[in-house]
Amino acid sequence: MMKNNKIIPIALACFTAFSASASAAEIEVGGFIKGNIRYIGGEVPYNTMWIGSGAMQSESSNKTQISAQESRFNAKFTHNGVVGFAEIDFVGSDQGNGVISNSYSPRLRHAYIKYEDITFGQTWSTLVNTSTFPESADLGGPLVGEAMIRQGLIRYQYGDWKFALENPNTFGTDETGEKLSTDNDYIPDMIVRHDTKGDWGNISVSALVRYLDPDNTSEVSFGGSAAAKFHTFGKDDLRIQLHYGNLGRYVGTVAARDIYNGEVETTTAGTIAYRHFWNDTMRSSIFYGRTVTEKEQTDRYQVGVNLFTNLTPELKVGFEVGRYEVMDTINQLNTSENCASDYVQFTMQFSI
C-alpha cells in the first residue's frame, strides 16, 4: 500500500491536469427552472403531461398538482473543435412522491459528442424538427401527434442532408397479444432527412426505414414525415407536422405501436399550431395534435390554447386550457371505453 506522502502528490497532479483541461475548454451552462400548477378533471387519469396512451378509469376524478419536475439543466463543452453536450431533468421519476419531500431523481435527456459533421450519442432523433413544437405550458404540447423522440444515434450531415443510424427497439405485441421481445433488434433504424430554410421559415422532410425481426416476425417497414415552421404576419408563426406510414414509436409518444398483434402498424399523425403576438411580449398559441392507427384502430387527440408573457427577458409566465380525448374504435380486440379529460395549467419559467 502507498504511503500517504506518495498519495498526496499523485492526487494533486491529477487535480492539476483536470483543472488545466477544464480551463482550456469553453463551458456554457443552461436550462431553466420551471414551476407548474396543473389541474385535470375527467375520465382519463392524471398525468404530468398528455402522452398518447389513455384508458378510462373507474370513476371521473379531479386532481391538482404543483410541481417543479420539468426543470432542466445542461452543460455544453467546446474544446479544439469538439462539442460535448449533456442535459438532465426530473420528469417521470418513480422516486419522489407528494407525501414528504418530492425528491425526484434526474433522468438523462441528452448526452452527445459533435465533431465537424458527425453527431454521436443520445439526442433528438433525426426525424424530429424541434422548431415545430408549439409554445405550450403542457410539456411538449400535443405529444399525441408529434414526432418527439430522443435516442442513441450516429448522424452525418452533408449540407442540408442528414443521414443517421439510430437505436433499434421494437415496441408492440405478438399474435397472442403478449409484449414483444427486443432480443432480435440488431439492425439500426435508418433515417434520411433534407432541410430547406429561409427568411420565411423552414421545412424538413424525412424518410424512415426499419428492419423489425421480433419473435418470428421479419418485416421491413417504411415511414415518412414532414414538418414546417412558417413566419406569417408580424412575429406570428404557423407550425405543422405530418406523419404517415410504419412509424410506430417515432410519433405520438406511445399512441402507436410498431407491431400490433403480430402485424406491422400503419400510423397517420400530425399537429398544427398557430402563435399570435398581441404585443412585443404577450402571445397566444392554439394547437391540435392527433394520431390514428390502422391495425389497433386507436384514435387520440389533444387540443389547447394558451396565453404567455415575459415579465423579464428570462422570466415568462403562461396559462393554458385544453382537452385530451380517446376515441378508439370499440371491437373484440379493443374493448376499453372511450374517455376524455380537461386540463388547466399555470406555469412560470426562469431560463438560465
KEVOVEX-905946 format. One record per residue (C-alpha): residue number from 1; chain; x, y, z. Coordinates in steps of 0.1 Angstrom, whole numbers, plus 5000, padded with zeros to 4 digits. Layout:
KEVOVEX-905946
NUM / A / X / Y / Z
...
//
This chain:
KEVOVEX-905946
1 / A / 5000 / 5000 / 5000
2 / A / 5013 / 5035 / 4991
3 / A / 5022 / 5057 / 5020
4 / A / 5003 / 5090 / 5025
5 / A / 5033 / 5111 / 5014
6 / A / 5030 / 5094 / 4979
7 / A / 4992 / 5096 / 4976
8 / A / 4990 / 5133 / 4981
9 / A / 5014 / 5144 / 4952
10 / A / 4996 / 5120 / 4929
11 / A / 4962 / 5134 / 4938
12 / A / 4975 / 5169 / 4933
13 / A / 4989 / 5160 / 4899
14 / A / 4956 / 5145 / 4888
15 / A / 4936 / 5175 / 4900
16 / A / 4961 / 5199 / 4883
17 / A / 4957 / 5180 / 4850
18 / A / 4919 / 5181 / 4852
19 / A / 4919 / 5218 / 4861
20 / A / 4941 / 5226 / 4831
21 / A / 4919 / 5206 / 4808
22 / A / 4887 / 5222 / 4821
23 / A / 4901 / 5257 / 4819
24 / A / 4911 / 5251 / 4782
25 / A / 4875 / 5242 / 4773
26 / A / 4848 / 5267 / 4767
27 / A / 4819 / 5258 / 4791
28 / A / 4783 / 5270 / 4787
29 / A / 4757 / 5263 / 4813
30 / A / 4719 / 5265 / 4805
31 / A / 4685 / 5252 / 4812
32 / A / 4656 / 5265 / 4832
33 / A / 4637 / 5263 / 4865
34 / A / 4600 / 5257 / 4859
35 / A / 4571 / 5256 / 4882
36 / A / 4536 / 5242 / 4872
37 / A / 4502 / 5242 / 4888
38 / A / 4482 / 5216 / 4868
39 / A / 4445 / 5206 / 4872
40 / A / 4429 / 5177 / 4854
41 / A / 4393 / 5167 / 4856
42 / A / 4376 / 5138 / 4837
43 / A / 4378 / 5101 / 4830
44 / A / 4415 / 5100 / 4817
45 / A / 4438 / 5096 / 4848
46 / A / 4460 / 5124 / 4859
47 / A / 4494 / 5127 / 4842
48 / A / 4521 / 5153 / 4844
49 / A / 4519 / 5156 / 4806
50 / A / 4495 / 5142 / 4780
51 / A / 4511 / 5113 / 4761
52 / A / 4495 / 5091 / 4735
53 / A / 4482 / 5065 / 4760
54 / A / 4450 / 5067 / 4779
55 / A / 4424 / 5043 / 4794
56 / A / 4392 / 5051 / 4812
57 / A / 4394 / 5050 / 4850
58 / A / 4365 / 5036 / 4870
59 / A / 4352 / 5070 / 4881
60 / A / 4357 / 5105 / 4869
61 / A / 4382 / 5124 / 4891
62 / A / 4396 / 5159 / 4898
63 / A / 4433 / 5164 / 4907
64 / A / 4456 / 5194 / 4911
65 / A / 4494 / 5191 / 4914
66 / A / 4521 / 5217 / 4920
67 / A / 4555 / 5206 / 4907
68 / A / 4589 / 5216 / 4895
69 / A / 4598 / 5183 / 4878
70 / A / 4601 / 5198 / 4844
71 / A / 4631 / 5220 / 4855
72 / A / 4662 / 5210 / 4835
73 / A / 4699 / 5218 / 4835
74 / A / 4725 / 5213 / 4808
75 / A / 4762 / 5220 / 4801
76 / A / 4780 / 5224 / 4767
77 / A / 4817 / 5219 / 4765
78 / A / 4837 / 5230 / 4734
79 / A / 4874 / 5222 / 4730
80 / A / 4896 / 5220 / 4699
81 / A / 4865 / 5218 / 4676
82 / A / 4848 / 5191 / 4696
83 / A / 4814 / 5198 / 4713
84 / A / 4800 / 5177 / 4742
85 / A / 4765 / 5184 / 4755
86 / A / 4746 / 5168 / 4784
87 / A / 4712 / 5176 / 4799
88 / A / 4690 / 5163 / 4827
89 / A / 4655 / 5169 / 4840
90 / A / 4633 / 5152 / 4866
91 / A / 4601 / 5142 / 4846
92 / A / 4587 / 5107 / 4851
93 / A / 4607 / 5099 / 4882
94 / A / 4594 / 5070 / 4903
95 / A / 4614 / 5081 / 4933
96 / A / 4596 / 5112 / 4945
97 / A / 4562 / 5115 / 4960
98 / A / 4540 / 5141 / 4975
99 / A / 4540 / 5127 / 5010
100 / A / 4571 / 5144 / 5024
101 / A / 4599 / 5157 / 5002
102 / A / 4591 / 5152 / 4965
103 / A / 4627 / 5141 / 4960
104 / A / 4626 / 5133 / 4923
105 / A / 4656 / 5116 / 4906
106 / A / 4672 / 5131 / 4875
107 / A / 4669 / 5114 / 4840
108 / A / 4692 / 5118 / 4811
109 / A / 4677 / 5138 / 4782
110 / A / 4708 / 5144 / 4760
111 / A / 4744 / 5133 / 4760
112 / A / 4763 / 5135 / 4728
113 / A / 4795 / 5144 / 4711
114 / A / 4797 / 5165 / 4679
115 / A / 4828 / 5168 / 4658
116 / A / 4826 / 5185 / 4624
117 / A / 4797 / 5168 / 4606
118 / A / 4793 / 5138 / 4629
119 / A / 4770 / 5136 / 4659
120 / A / 4772 / 5105 / 4682
121 / A / 4754 / 5098 / 4714
122 / A / 4718 / 5104 / 4727
123 / A / 4698 / 5133 / 4714
124 / A / 4667 / 5141 / 4693
125 / A / 4660 / 5116 / 4666
126 / A / 4668 / 5129 / 4631
127 / A / 4631 / 5126 / 4624
128 / A / 4624 / 5154 / 4649
129 / A / 4622 / 5191 / 4639
130 / A / 4621 / 5209 / 4673
131 / A / 4613 / 5243 / 4657
132 / A / 4578 / 5229 / 4650
133 / A / 4569 / 5222 / 4687
134 / A / 4543 / 5248 / 4698
135 / A / 4549 / 5270 / 4728
136 / A / 4529 / 5254 / 4755
137 / A / 4526 / 5251 / 4793
138 / A / 4519 / 5214 / 4789
139 / A / 4554 / 5198 / 4783
140 / A / 4560 / 5195 / 4745
141 / A / 4524 / 5205 / 4735
142 / A / 4503 / 5178 / 4718
143 / A / 4527 / 5149 / 4721
144 / A / 4499 / 5126 / 4709
145 / A / 4505 / 5138 / 4673
146 / A / 4542 / 5148 / 4674
147 / A / 4575 / 5132 / 4665
148 / A / 4592 / 5138 / 4698
149 / A / 4617 / 5111 / 4705
150 / A / 4653 / 5111 / 4718
151 / A / 4676 / 5080 / 4715
152 / A / 4711 / 5068 / 4707
153 / A / 4723 / 5075 / 4672
154 / A / 4752 / 5083 / 4649
155 / A / 4745 / 5110 / 4623
156 / A / 4763 / 5125 / 4594
157 / A / 4753 / 5159 / 4580
158 / A / 4762 / 5170 / 4545
159 / A / 4749 / 5204 / 4537
160 / A / 4711 / 5203 / 4540
161 / A / 4711 / 5165 / 4542
162 / A / 4713 / 5143 / 4573
163 / A / 4719 / 5106 / 4573
164 / A / 4715 / 5086 / 4605
165 / A / 4717 / 5051 / 4621
166 / A / 4695 / 5051 / 4652
167 / A / 4689 / 5028 / 4681
168 / A / 4666 / 4998 / 4671
169 / A / 4638 / 4990 / 4695
170 / A / 4606 / 4972 / 4686
171 / A / 4575 / 4983 / 4706
172 / A / 4544 / 4962 / 4703
173 / A / 4526 / 4928 / 4708
174 / A / 4528 / 4894 / 4692
175 / A / 4499 / 4873 / 4677
176 / A / 4488 / 4864 / 4713
177 / A / 4488 / 4900 / 4725
178 / A / 4519 / 4895 / 4746
179 / A / 4547 / 4921 / 4748
180 / A / 4573 / 4916 / 4721
181 / A / 4609 / 4907 / 4729
182 / A / 4635 / 4931 / 4717
183 / A / 4663 / 4905 / 4717
184 / A / 4664 / 4904 / 4678
185 / A / 4667 / 4942 / 4674
186 / A / 4701 / 4941 / 4657
187 / A / 4699 / 4963 / 4626
188 / A / 4698 / 5001 / 4633
189 / A / 4669 / 5022 / 4621
190 / A / 4679 / 5043 / 4591
191 / A / 4667 / 5079 / 4586
192 / A / 4674 / 5103 / 4557
193 / A / 4663 / 5140 / 4561
194 / A / 4665 / 5171 / 4540
195 / A / 4661 / 5206 / 4553
196 / A / 4651 / 5238 / 4535
197 / A / 4651 / 5271 / 4552
198 / A / 4650 / 5309 / 4546
199 / A / 4636 / 5341 / 4559
200 / A / 4601 / 5326 / 4555
201 / A / 4608 / 5297 / 4579
202 / A / 4619 / 5261 / 4574
203 / A / 4607 / 5227 / 4561
204 / A / 4622 / 5193 / 4569
205 / A / 4613 / 5160 / 4550
206 / A / 4624 / 5127 / 4564
207 / A / 4622 / 5090 / 4554
208 / A / 4625 / 5061 / 4579
209 / A / 4635 / 5025 / 4571
210 / A / 4634 / 4998 / 4597
211 / A / 4640 / 4961 / 4599
212 / A / 4617 / 4945 / 4625
213 / A / 4626 / 4909 / 4635
214 / A / 4609 / 4901 / 4668
215 / A / 4595 / 4867 / 4677
216 / A / 4594 / 4852 / 4642
217 / A / 4581 / 4884 / 4626
218 / A / 4605 / 4896 / 4600
219 / A / 4595 / 4928 / 4583
220 / A / 4610 / 4958 / 4565
221 / A / 4589 / 4989 / 4573
222 / A / 4588 / 5024 / 4559
223 / A / 4575 / 5058 / 4571
224 / A / 4576 / 5094 / 4560
225 / A / 4575 / 5127 / 4579
226 / A / 4573 / 5164 / 4570
227 / A / 4575 / 5193 / 4594
228 / A / 4575 / 5230 / 4588
229 / A / 4575 / 5264 / 4606
230 / A / 4563 / 5294 / 4586
231 / A / 4565 / 5330 / 4595
232 / A / 4532 / 5347 / 4588
233 / A / 4522 / 5382 / 4599
234 / A / 4545 / 5403 / 4621
235 / A / 4560 / 5380 / 4647
236 / A / 4533 / 5353 / 4642
237 / A / 4541 / 5318 / 4630
238 / A / 4524 / 5286 / 4619
239 / A / 4539 / 5252 / 4629
240 / A / 4529 / 5219 / 4612
241 / A / 4539 / 5182 / 4615
242 / A / 4526 / 5154 / 4592
243 / A / 4535 / 5117 / 4596
244 / A / 4524 / 5086 / 4578
245 / A / 4535 / 5050 / 4575
246 / A / 4551 / 5023 / 4597
247 / A / 4564 / 5049 / 4621
248 / A / 4553 / 5032 / 4653
249 / A / 4571 / 5046 / 4684
250 / A / 4585 / 5075 / 4664
251 / A / 4553 / 5095 / 4666
252 / A / 4525 / 5101 / 4691
253 / A / 4545 / 5092 / 4723
254 / A / 4532 / 5056 / 4727
255 / A / 4500 / 5064 / 4708
256 / A / 4510 / 5038 / 4682
257 / A / 4529 / 5005 / 4684
258 / A / 4555 / 4993 / 4658
259 / A / 4537 / 4959 / 4657
260 / A / 4502 / 4952 / 4669
261 / A / 4493 / 4915 / 4674
262 / A / 4520 / 4904 / 4650
263 / A / 4512 / 4929 / 4623
264 / A / 4532 / 4960 / 4614
265 / A / 4512 / 4991 / 4623
266 / A / 4504 / 5019 / 4600
267 / A / 4500 / 5053 / 4616
268 / A / 4486 / 5087 / 4605
269 / A / 4495 / 5115 / 4628
270 / A / 4500 / 5153 / 4628
271 / A / 4500 / 5186 / 4647
272 / A / 4492 / 5221 / 4638
273 / A / 4498 / 5252 / 4659
274 / A / 4494 / 5289 / 4653
275 / A / 4511 / 5315 / 4676
276 / A / 4499 / 5351 / 4676
277 / A / 4517 / 5380 / 4693
278 / A / 4493 / 5405 / 4709
279 / A / 4522 / 5429 / 4715
280 / A / 4560 / 5426 / 4718
281 / A / 4559 / 5402 / 4748
282 / A / 4524 / 5388 / 4751
283 / A / 4514 / 5359 / 4728
284 / A / 4490 / 5330 / 4724
285 / A / 4492 / 5296 / 4708
286 / A / 4463 / 5274 / 4697
287 / A / 4473 / 5238 / 4689
288 / A / 4459 / 5204 / 4679
289 / A / 4475 / 5170 / 4676
290 / A / 4461 / 5136 / 4667
291 / A / 4472 / 5101 / 4660
292 / A / 4451 / 5074 / 4643
293 / A / 4463 / 5037 / 4638
294 / A / 4451 / 5012 / 4612
295 / A / 4456 / 4978 / 4630
296 / A / 4448 / 4987 / 4666
297 / A / 4422 / 5013 / 4655
298 / A / 4432 / 5038 / 4681
299 / A / 4423 / 5075 / 4678
300 / A / 4435 / 5101 / 4703
301 / A / 4438 / 5139 / 4702
302 / A / 4447 / 5169 / 4723
303 / A / 4437 / 5205 / 4718
304 / A / 4448 / 5235 / 4737
305 / A / 4450 / 5273 / 4738
306 / A / 4473 / 5295 / 4760
307 / A / 4485 / 5330 / 4769
308 / A / 4521 / 5337 / 4776
309 / A / 4540 / 5369 / 4785
310 / A / 4575 / 5377 / 4797
311 / A / 4579 / 5396 / 4829
312 / A / 4617 / 5399 / 4822
313 / A / 4636 / 5386 / 4792
314 / A / 4645 / 5355 / 4812
315 / A / 4612 / 5350 / 4831
316 / A / 4579 / 5340 / 4814
317 / A / 4545 / 5330 / 4828
318 / A / 4517 / 5312 / 4810
319 / A / 4482 / 5300 / 4814
320 / A / 4467 / 5272 / 4793
321 / A / 4435 / 5253 / 4789
322 / A / 4429 / 5222 / 4769
323 / A / 4414 / 5187 / 4764
324 / A / 4427 / 5152 / 4758
325 / A / 4403 / 5126 / 4743
326 / A / 4404 / 5089 / 4735
327 / A / 4381 / 5080 / 4706
328 / A / 4393 / 5044 / 4698
329 / A / 4372 / 5021 / 4677
330 / A / 4355 / 4996 / 4700
331 / A / 4357 / 4960 / 4689
332 / A / 4367 / 4925 / 4701
333 / A / 4403 / 4934 / 4702
334 / A / 4399 / 4968 / 4718
335 / A / 4373 / 4967 / 4745
336 / A / 4383 / 4997 / 4766
337 / A / 4358 / 5026 / 4768
338 / A / 4364 / 5060 / 4753
339 / A / 4371 / 5088 / 4776
340 / A / 4383 / 5124 / 4779
341 / A / 4397 / 5149 / 4804
342 / A / 4400 / 5187 / 4805
343 / A / 4430 / 5204 / 4820
344 / A / 4441 / 5239 / 4832
345 / A / 4477 / 5248 / 4838
346 / A / 4497 / 5278 / 4850
347 / A / 4534 / 5278 / 4845
348 / A / 4563 / 5301 / 4854
349 / A / 4597 / 5295 / 4838
350 / A / 4631 / 5312 / 4845
351 / A / 4656 / 5305 / 4818
352 / A / 4693 / 5303 / 4829
//
